[in-house]
Amino acid sequence: MEQAPHSTRRRTLQACKTCRRRKTKCDGTKPRCRQCRSRNADCSWDEFLGGLDVREGGRLPHSLSPASVGHVANSPDSSPFSAHRPNTSLRRSFDLFYEIYLQTVFCSFLHKSTYEKDPDKTPFLTSAIICLVSRHLKPSEVQEDFGLATGADLCQHYTTIANDWAKGSIFTPSVVNIQANLVLALSELLNRSGSSHWMLAGTAIRMAQIMRLNKEYHERTSEREQEIRRRTFWACVMIDRLFGFVLTKPLAIFMDSTAVYLPSSEAGLLYEEASRGLTLSALESFSGLSSDVGILPYFVKTVVLWGDHCIFYICNKRFIDPLPPTDSNSAFFKSHYALCNWETALPTSMRWTARNYEIQSSIGNGHTFVAMHFLIRSSHCVAHQTYLPHLDGTTIILDSTDAAGWSLLFREPTLASTCVENALLVGKMLTDLYGAGGISVQHLQSAWVAASLLSVASTFMWILYANDAEFSTEQNKSAVEGYLELIQRLLVSWKSDHRLVRAWIKTIDDMHSIYRAAYLGQVPVESDENLDSSENETLDVSAEFRPQSGDGFVPLSTARDIHSVLRLIMGDSTANRPMARSVWMCFSLGWPLWLGDHIDSQDVEPIE
């Protein structure tokens, strides 16, 4: 008797609006039924589907899925979408997403006014956005707007919901599902989850590829929709490059198969103007005003070129490519000069000056402008630093050679100077922006800047410890000590909001330990000071696969020189990486065959 109203209610809402209007049978699959999928039609429902709901008192539901939570969300007192109360929760979440992430990471793939008119039509995307921005909300905002205690609780709640939507939409390629998967993937990466971030990003990329978003094959759609599709594809490219670097994994999207126009200006999107038809190859020779196309095309090309250098680092190509980096036919040479030509071709308004930064900040492009120039400078370090000679005792004894026959002791002056000079420029930009305070410090808080700082940190330490006759001067040493301290300070200011940043802080500490061991003979001593007790407050992802030595992570036995040791330390930031002491002790003992990858479990960094 008590369940009758519930049963009746579910029957009356079984069919979507489109099927009821067409008078066709609907299977009730959410978020998109089979009929709508087969007709490629919009699928909408009378009630909010899938639960961007928070139960009274902030209690989390035991089981949430797209099918099971729909009827729970009807209560106007519990839903953040409710029209019966001020919608401050969503407004604040949207504003944070637009300010911090939309342009810089997701290539402005949303038409804001269209999306905000009815966010309950895209519950997967909206829940993913809340997951991502929850780390930026104040506790008072979380409590007042969502009825939960902390941002971590909010993130956990909506991650559960968003993951259910992700599972339910995996066989339904669409632009909005691609966008939602990308947003949720970044949130999971910042949470340092075990593997879900990689799976979500891969799903988004596969959806984009099956929809042929990498081609201009969408003339049946409106100009606005075509532009949104282009931007969504370029967002996939950006996430692919970012994740590839952070996780030390091969890229999934290559430009050889890409023939889609670069993003147009924001005004062009708003007025639904046809694309100017700018491509990656044509942008360098573009003679128009940069203000006519906006900053996005320049940023996208920078990310692509940075990604080309990352491939060299990710795939450890120094020990694969038989051609030396000075050979004009080598991949290294081609990538390096493509980047140099791009720097030269940048219009005056897009170059790094205090005035240009001020102008870009005033029109809301500060985050992107800063990220673009950090990537340009750090691109000259991410691959080049593998050619910095290490004259520590161990390397001298080994005197190994790379695939091109170059000794690891060989010092190529141009490569060394390019790497060091650009690293020092990154340090100067960091100092200037951090010293300016206010909004400038906020512009440093991006994944691109963090990736750049991780790249140059190793170069800074080489200057500090390697005693190079040309670059390890007292002036340079003093400067890089300040830069490293500033990097540490900047990362520490983020770590309470980004679980991944704690792993990056430990990476830099471990790099210090390895350099001290190699050049000063100080064996690393492990400390728990970077293993924050607040880890217990974050998502419980222990059930997820997490690579570790001997099970998906680089074997310790591969680190046979200082280059490989540093690469091991800087590897996949979400893996269960061995501690610096374990790496160094195995290395210094000469890698006995009986040791292999078997090390004491106490020497393995626990899942944080």
C-alpha positions, -999 to +999 in steps of 0.1 A: +000+000+000+027+024+009+046+017-024+017+024-047+022+061-051+059+055-058+051+029-085+025+051-101+049+080-102+076+060-119+052+047-146+039+081-155+075+095-159+088+065-178+088+080-213+108+110-223+092+142-237+103+134-272+088+099-273+056+111-258+053+139-284+061+114-312+039+087-295+066+062-298+076+035-273+103+047-249+125+023-230+132+049-202+169+047-205+185+078-191+200+102-199+191+093-235+166+067-245+171+042-274+146+059-297+163+093-293+197+078-298+187+061-330+171+093-344+199+115-331+173+136-313+173+156-281+161+135-252+145+155-223+126+145-192+100+161-170+120+157-138+156+163-130+174+132-139+202+118-119+205+135-089+223+167-084+205+164-051+217+167-016+195+151+010+183+170+040+209+174+067+237+168+042+235+130+046+250+112+016+229+085-002+241+050+000+235+043-037+231+068-065+227+060-101+211+078-131+181+055-128+177+054-090+182+090-079+159+108-103+128+107-081+148+118-050+156+151-066+121+164-067+122+180-033+126+218-038+143+220-004+171+196-013+180+203-049+205+230-058+185+236-090+154+244-072+135+275-084+121+279-049+153+292-034+182+315-044+204+296-069+236+309-054+252+275-052+252+270-090+260+306-098+291+305-076+301+271-091+297+283-126+317+315-120+346+296-105+345+271-134+345+299-160+373+319-142+397+291-135+391+263-159+369+269-189+393+288-211+427+276-198+420+239-197+387+233-217+392+257-246+359+276-237+338+248-250+306+261-235+281+287-248+275+301-214+241+316-218+226+285-235+241+262-209+229+283-179+193+286-192+186+250-182+215+232-165+193+203-155+192+192-191+229+183-187+231+168-152+263+148-160+282+180-170+268+200-141+276+174-115+312+171-130+316+209-128+305+209-091+331+181-085+358+202-100+351+235-083+342+220-049+379+224-039+376+262-044+344+267-024+347+281+012+333+258+039+306+283+047+295+283+010+294+245+010+273+243+042+249+271+032+243+261-004+247+224-004+241+213+032+275+195+035+303+201+059+334+205+036+344+208+000+358+172+002+324+159+012+308+179-016+334+165-041+328+129-029+291+132-031+290+146-066+318+124-079+296+094-070+268+109-090+289+120-119+306+085-121+271+069-124+263+093-153+297+084-169+289+047-167+254+053-181+266+074-210+296+054-221+278+041-252+262+074-261+288+097-278+277+133-277+293+167-274+280+172-238+291+137-227+326+144-241+327+177-221+314+161-189+340+133-191+368+158-196+357+179-166+353+148-144+386+134-155+404+166-144+387+165-111+397+129-105+433+137-115+435+166-090+421+141-064+449+118-073+426+089-079+441+056-090+430+053-126+395+067-132+409+100-146+427+082-174+396+061-182+374+091-183+397+111-205+401+081-228+363+078-231+360+115-240+387+112-267+372+080-282+338+097-283+354+127-301+371+104-326+340+084-334+321+116-339+349+128-362+353+161-343+389+162-356+375+170-391+353+197-406+325+173-414+297+190-395+282+214-419+246+202-412+248+218-378+246+255-370+277+278-370+275+279-332+273+241-329+302+237-353+323+261-332+314+242-300+324+210-316+358+224-327+364+237-292+354+204-276+379+186-298+407+210-289+398+206-252+404+168-258+438+177-273+447+199-243+437+173-217+455+146-237+488+166-235+483+175-199+475+140-187+503+125-209+529+147-191+515+143-155+510+105-159+540+098-182+518+081-207+517+082-245+494+106-262+462+095-279+457+123-304+482+131-331+480+162-353+487+142-385+450+130-385+436+164-375+421+188-400+398+210-379+399+248-376+413+265-345+388+282-322+374+315-333+370+346-311+344+348-283+325+374-303+324+351-333+308+324-311+283+348-297+273+362-331+274+327-347+299+338-373+315+314-397+350+303-388+380+322-403+394+288-412+427+292-393+446+260-389+477+251-369+500+254-399+484+287-411+484+305-378+521+315-380+515+333-413+483+350-402+485+387-410+454+398-393+450+414-358+453+390-329+424+408-313+402+395-342+408+359-334+415+361-296+440+343-275+427+307-279+443+298-312+477+310-300+473+290-267+462+258-285+492+259-308+515+264-279+500+234-260+504+213-292+541+223-296+548+218-259+532+183-262+556+175-290+585+181-266+567+161-239+566+131-262+604+131-261+603+130-223+574+106-220+589+080-244+625+085-232+635+090-268+671+099-261+676+062-257+654+053-287+661+078-315+693+068-334+698+104-346+714+130-323+694+161-314+717+183-336+707+163-367+681+182-387+663+150-394+658+140-358+625+145-340+641+165-313+656+190-339+623+194-357+603+200-325+629+225-312+629+246-343+591+244-347+589+260-312+616+286-321+597+296-352+565+298-333+581+322-308+593+344-336+559+344-353+540+355-322+524+389-328+536+417-306+504+417-286+509+380-276+545+383-264+555+384-227+556+420-215+542+436-184+518+457-206+505+428-226+500+408-193+481+438-179+459+441-210+452+403-212+443+403-175+419+432-179+399+412-205+398+380-185+427+362-203+453+364-175+453+327-166+457+317-203+483+343-211+505+332-181+500+295-189+510+300-225+543+317-217+552+293-190+547+265-215+568+282-241+597+286-218+595+252-201+592+235-235+629+243-239+636+223-206+613+193-206+633+175-234+666+195-234+674+187-198+679+151-207+711+162-224+725+180-193+757+161-184+759+146-149+795+144-136+787+127-104+809+097-095+784+070-105+778+084-140+816+087-146+821+050-136+793+039-160+800+063-189+769+051-207+759+062-242+725+069-257+709+056-289+728+081-310+761+071-295+765+103-274+781+097-240+760+108-210+790+129-200+790+148-233+781+185-229+766+201-260+769+239-254+738+250-273+715+225-257+728+233-222+725+271-227+690+268-242+678+247-213+693+268-185+685+302-200+648+293-204+646+278-169+659+310-155+634+330-175+606+308-159+621+316-125+620+353-132+584+352-145+574+333-113+592+358-091+576+388-108+541+374-107+543+360-072+558+393-060+530+413-075+505+394-053+467+395-057+453+384-090+488+376-104+492+348-078+458+334-088+470+333-124+498+310-113+474+285-100+469+263-130+479+228-141+499+242-170+520+264-147+525+234-123+536+212-151+561+239-163+575+243-128+580+205-124+600+206-157+623+235-147+628+223-111+652+195-123+672+221-143+674+244-113+688+215-092+713+207-119+725+243-117+726+241-079+744+207-076+763+198-108+790+225-104+789+233-141+818+256-150+795+279-171+762+279-153+768+269-117+779+304-108+773+318-073+748+343-088+728+315-106+729+293-075+715+320-054+688+327-079+677+291-083+676+286-045+651+314-044+632+300-073+630+265-058+618+280-025+592+299-043+580+269-062+577+250-029+558+279-013+534+281-043+526+244-043+521+243-005+495+270-008+475+247-032+480+214-014+449+216+009+427+219-022+445+196-046+455+161-035+478+157-066+498+187-055+510+169-024+525+142-047+542+170-067+557+185-035+571+151-026+585+147-061+605+179-057+617+168-023+628+134-037+646+152-066+665+172-040+674+139-022+686+123-054+708+152-063+723+154-027+730+117-029+746+119-063+768+149-057+772+153-019+770+116-009+741+122+014+719+091+014+682+100+013+664+098+046+626+094+043+603+116+061+566+115+066+562+153+068+547+154+033+522+127+040+494+149+051+470+134+076+442+151+058+445+125+031+420+105+051+394+132+044+396+127+006+379+101-016+384+065-008+398+052-040+416+022-026+395-001-049+409+016-080+439+002-099+470+022-090+503+014-108+532+003-086+566-011-091+563-045-107+526-039-115+523-012-141+550+012-130+586+016-143+607-012-127+635-001-104+659-021-125+656+003-154+672+032-135+708+025-144+720+061-146+712+094-130+690+104-159+668+073-154+667+078-117+654+113-121+629+101-146+617+074-122+613+100-094+593+123-118+571+095-132+534+090-130+522+113-102+492+090-093+512+058-091+525+041-060+560+052-066+590+038-047+606+062-022+637+081-031+658+061-006+647+028-022+656+041-056+690+054-046+700+024-025+692+000-054+711+022-078+742+027-056+744-011-051+748-016-088+714-032-094+722-069-085+701-093-106+687-110-075+672-077-064+652-070-095+620-051-086+615-069-053+619-044-025+606-043+010+571-031+013+581-006+039+601+012+012+571+018-010+552+050-007+517+042+006+487+053-013+479+088-001 
